[in-house]
Structures are given as structure tokens and as C-alpha cells.
Amino acid sequence: MAFTVNEATVASDAVAVGVTRQRLLTKARVRDTKILLDKLTLAAGATTALDVSAQDLAWFQVLAGDAMLDGNFGGASLTDAHIVFLPPGYRGTITAGAGASVLFATVPTAGNFDPQFANDPPKFRIVDWKREPVLDSKHDARKRIYVVTPQLFGTKAIKGEMIIYPPGTEGANHHHEGAEHFMYVLKGHGTAYANEKPIPVRKGDLIYYDDFERHWLRCESKDEMAFVEFFVPGVYKTIWAPGAPICTWLPTGRDIQGNIPAREIRAHSGADAASPVDV
């Protein structure tokens, strides 16, 4: 059953000096969830540990600000363009520059969702999503950018993407079989539908959909609405409601800044039901 919460209503817990955590998606909120989601806020110069167990995997996106990552796979400077995949056994720290906020997801016992997880664990990687290829919807002005895929991170336990809805655009009614998923609204506002029931949504909202739950979104903003969404497992089927237009995504040959992207993705259609494996 769909669950929504806005981060403004979620209490903050101190996890280190100058660092707070908001637990957006937990088993207390959604008993059977396969993914946990936190928002971390770091004051200028604040540091917090990032530790991933040998059975789990984690991922985070810098929402705002800048930070330095340092750990057992090396260090890197991060901005709001960066998405970081943390493999099993990762140990490190993140230190804010002038301040930072981070969306942090964990998949406990990720091997349950990827048969190759134990023998071929995913690798550490940092991706600049602003350099990733943009795909255009065939039917309207929506855009898609894949941010967590088997090609990028080497696991089928999780898949994620960023979707951009210009004013007045909406998706088609559908459901997924074989995966639960959540959306986090990065900007704008609109209406989400869960089994045809409307739910107003805005920046900072988490929207969780269970396996088999019909859903779609519509942008009600004067400006565009954008969100990231994640699926666990990362391989599943998409089933379209009768009469719904089937999403087809076309490569633009450009990144979100209009430049040649870091890689290319071929066109693909939701008519294939199974999630694409070449992204």
C-alpha cells in the first residue's frame, strides 16, 4: 500500500557533531521494505562515518553543497552532480565543505536480490549524473536519466533513475511485478496516484509503492518537477493499464547540460515488460 511522508515532518537525530539524520523509509514505517532511506545534513566542516556491512550495499546522492569522501577505496571531491555507490565492506567518511545534504539508501542483505552478489560483488564507483545521457519520452516532454543500473554499478539488486516532468506532463498508469520502489521529489510539486487514488506531492516528499500497486504522476508546477526513483530488486516487469500509452524512451545524444554524454543508451520501450538490461 502506498506510503508518503515529507522530510519536513520527520524528526532529526544527531549522529555526529554537526551531522543530523532523518529516517525517511524504515521498517517501522513500511514493515516489508527492502530498502532503507535517510537524509543526512552536514554543517560546514562536519564529518560522519559511512560503513557498509559485508552483506549490504549502499548508494547516496549529494542533494546540495559539497563534500569530501575518503575511504578504503580512495577519496574524491563531491558536488550536487555526484552519485556514489558503496559496495559491501565499504569503510570511510564524508566531510562537508561549506555544508551538504545527502540522500542515503541502504539495501540490507542485498544478495537476496542478486544471485551473483556473493561471487562477484559490485564495485565502488562515483558517477556524475549531469554527464549521463538524457532520454526523451516519445509521447511528451518528460526526460529520464539512469543513475543506478547494472551497467554502472555491476549489480541487479537495485536500479534507479531520475525523471523530469515539465509543467502539465504526466506518466501512464502502470504497475511493477517483482519489485517495490520509492520516489523522492527533488523539486516542484504535483499529484501522485496509487491505485487511482490522488496524493498531492511536493519537494522533499518520499512516495513508496509496493509490488503490484498501480501508479503514475502528474506535474502541477509552473516549473518542472523532478524526482529520483529506486527499485529493489533492479530486475522486474512493468505492466501497463489497459489503454495507457506505453512509455518509449529515445536517446538524445546529449547530457542534461547539452553536451556529449559520458556514454550512450539505446532507445527502449516499456512494451517489453521486463526492465532493460543494457542501461
C-alpha atoms as one frame of an Amber mdcrd trajectory, in Angstrom:
protein
   0.000   0.000   0.000   1.348   3.462  -0.923   3.062   5.424   1.818   4.072
   9.102   1.712   5.930  11.374   4.107   7.568  14.780   3.731  11.033  15.227
   5.173   9.889  18.402   6.971   7.717  16.231   9.238  10.469  13.714  10.096
  12.485  14.284  13.275  16.250  14.690  13.071  18.658  12.589  15.128  22.221
  13.715  15.841  24.710  11.135  14.540  27.912  13.185  14.937  28.936  16.727
  15.754  27.193  18.917  13.177  25.504  15.941  11.458  21.826  15.002  11.650
  19.899  12.133  10.123  16.232  11.899   9.128  14.960   8.349   8.660  12.555
   8.648   5.737  11.962   4.998   4.868  12.263   2.421   7.648  10.748  -0.916
   8.574   8.809   0.890  11.277   7.089   2.935   8.546   6.859   0.177   5.895
   7.244  -3.224   7.536   8.342  -5.224   4.485  10.502  -2.620   2.765  13.656
  -3.978   1.155  15.405  -0.607   1.099  16.114   1.964   3.813  16.377   5.678
   3.082  17.860   8.505   5.154  18.576  12.172   4.593  21.844  13.370   6.133
  22.534  17.042   6.761  26.111  18.131   7.478  27.127  21.543   8.791  30.233
  23.218   7.388  33.292  21.079   8.143  31.262  18.294   9.794  32.260  14.642
   9.299  30.343  11.377   9.593  31.279   7.735   9.093  29.952   5.668   6.193
  30.149   1.941   6.948  28.548  -0.814   4.857  28.380  -4.395   6.120  29.607
  -7.355   4.069  26.002  -8.338   3.271  24.665  -4.907   2.307  25.141  -2.276
  -0.361  24.552   1.454  -0.199  24.147   4.406  -2.502  23.993   8.126  -1.934
  23.299  11.298  -3.874  24.534  14.747  -2.880  21.421  16.923  -2.903  23.117
  20.229  -2.118  26.506  21.593  -1.133  29.924  20.000  -1.451  31.856  17.348
   0.448  34.990  15.233   0.523  34.716  11.443   0.533  37.576   9.413   1.992
  37.633   5.659   2.479  39.118   2.273   1.756  38.596   2.818  -1.999  40.241
   6.243  -2.100  38.986   9.800  -1.874  37.063  12.254  -4.051  35.561  15.720
  -4.022  31.773  15.657  -4.404  29.156  18.178  -5.531  25.428  18.010  -6.217
  26.283  16.354  -9.544  27.558  13.186  -7.878  26.036   9.812  -7.083  28.184
   7.343  -5.148  27.794   3.557  -4.971  29.244   1.946  -1.845  29.944  -1.802
  -2.124  29.850  -4.401   0.665  32.573  -3.781   3.217  32.987  -0.098   2.454
  34.546   1.943   5.277  35.009   5.684   5.033  33.935   9.188   5.951  32.230
  12.128   4.284  33.183  15.659   5.303  31.177  18.711   4.258  32.825  21.774
   2.824  30.519  24.759   3.339  27.725  22.316   4.232  25.932  19.484   2.458
  22.789  17.376   2.382  22.802  13.780   1.197  20.119  11.234   0.296  21.443
   7.886   1.544  19.961   4.461   0.716  20.888   1.024   2.055  19.818  -2.392
   0.734  20.232  -4.889   3.607  21.219  -8.467   2.662  21.472  -7.407  -0.978
  22.471 -10.931  -2.004  18.800 -11.875  -1.688  18.157  -9.825  -4.833  21.204
 -10.640  -6.963  22.421 -14.264  -7.389  25.896 -13.014  -8.387  26.298 -10.787
  -5.347  28.486 -13.115  -3.264  30.740 -14.358  -6.086  31.004 -11.071  -7.982
  30.214  -8.224  -5.569  29.546  -4.769  -7.031  32.366  -2.259  -7.118  32.836
   1.218  -5.677  32.005   3.905  -8.191  31.225   7.612  -8.440  29.004   8.853
 -11.257  28.421  12.425 -12.399  24.718  12.257 -13.276  24.964  15.538 -15.178
  27.221  13.707 -17.656  24.872  10.751 -18.079  22.752  10.506 -21.255  19.278
  12.037 -21.324  16.438  10.042 -22.866  13.281  11.777 -24.120   9.782  10.361
 -23.844   8.323   9.572 -27.253   4.870  10.804 -26.171   5.592  14.055 -24.299
   8.343  16.301 -22.921   9.426  14.132 -19.990  13.099  13.193 -19.623  14.846
  10.226 -17.991  18.395   9.852 -16.671  19.502   6.472 -15.325  21.523   6.793
 -12.127  21.865   3.228 -10.758  21.973   0.366 -13.259  23.716  -2.989 -13.777
  25.979  -1.344 -16.372  27.017   1.436 -13.996  27.406  -0.497 -10.759  27.503
  -4.203 -11.586  24.518  -5.466  -9.596  20.897  -6.353 -10.250  19.906  -5.790
  -6.629  18.876  -2.177  -7.222  18.038   0.141 -10.115  17.449   3.881 -10.061
  16.654   6.766 -12.351  15.871  10.461 -12.339  12.696  11.584 -14.113  11.984
  15.199 -15.101   8.378  16.283 -15.720   7.860  19.680 -17.412   4.648  21.538
 -16.455   1.470  19.715 -17.443   3.108  16.379 -18.247   2.162  13.075 -16.674
   3.119   9.424 -16.801   0.889   6.500 -17.754  -0.921   4.190 -15.331   1.112
   1.029 -14.693   2.401  -1.322 -12.040   5.522  -3.374 -11.450   5.787  -7.070
 -10.748   8.811  -8.335  -8.867   9.978  -5.070  -7.241   8.931  -2.454  -4.732
  10.067   1.113  -5.251  10.126   4.609  -3.862  10.292   8.120  -5.293  11.900
  11.172  -3.691  10.768  14.544  -5.058  13.774  16.791  -5.738  11.820  19.851
  -6.868   8.386  21.011  -7.927   5.001  19.607  -6.965   2.243  17.523  -8.489
  -0.148  14.660  -7.932   0.809  11.037  -7.443  -1.767   8.310  -7.968  -1.841
   4.981  -6.135  -4.491   2.550  -7.385  -6.214   5.618  -8.899  -6.265   7.496
  -5.559  -4.733  11.021  -5.858  -1.990  12.072  -3.419  -0.605  15.648  -3.508
   3.212  15.589  -3.543   5.900  18.270  -3.280   9.633  18.778  -2.869  11.011
  16.634  -0.044   8.270  14.008  -0.289   9.022  10.311  -0.176   6.463   8.183
  -2.029   6.669   4.418  -1.557   4.845   1.926  -3.795   4.528  -1.756  -3.047
   4.872  -4.524  -5.613   1.777  -4.711  -7.901   0.470  -1.254  -6.900  -0.816
   0.812  -9.857   0.606   4.321 -10.025   1.503   7.367 -12.067   2.362  11.053
 -11.532   1.358  14.404 -12.968   3.283  17.686 -12.700   1.181  20.571 -11.350
   4.089  23.038 -11.053   4.618  26.169 -13.107   8.184  24.920 -13.306   9.340
  21.347 -13.852   9.035  18.604 -11.266  11.893  16.144 -10.818  12.313  13.045
  -8.701  14.592  10.073  -8.278  13.082   6.599  -8.008  14.616   3.285  -6.972
  13.583  -0.327  -7.408  14.553  -3.396  -5.358  15.263  -5.815  -6.938  16.568
  -3.998 -10.002  15.082  -6.514 -12.442  11.285  -6.658 -12.677   8.344  -6.420
 -15.079   6.287  -3.334 -15.885   2.625  -3.891 -16.733   0.630  -1.067 -18.358
  -3.018  -0.433 -17.574  -5.435  -1.152 -20.445  -5.424   1.783 -22.852  -2.462
   3.513 -21.194   0.213   4.863 -23.568   3.314   2.698 -23.247   6.430   4.691
 -22.413   9.152   4.645 -25.051  12.438   6.395 -24.307  14.566   7.847 -27.100
  18.262   8.769 -26.837  19.048  12.451 -27.304  22.798  12.090 -27.684  23.186
  14.785 -25.015  23.545  15.124 -21.276  21.376  17.458 -19.170  23.796  20.326
 -19.918  23.502  19.814 -23.666  26.939  18.252 -24.078  28.033  14.886 -25.453
  27.322  12.391 -22.632  29.800  10.109 -20.924  28.116   7.085 -22.553  25.127
   6.263 -24.721  21.960   4.247 -24.147  19.856   2.832 -26.957  16.146   3.517
 -27.333  13.885   1.157 -25.400  10.193   0.669 -24.856   8.097  -0.249 -21.831
   6.183  -2.600 -24.127   8.931  -5.157 -23.471   7.604  -5.517 -19.886  10.948
  -6.659 -18.474  13.277  -3.885 -17.309  16.054  -3.136 -19.842  19.419  -4.715
 -19.084  21.636  -2.585 -21.376  21.362   0.661 -19.434
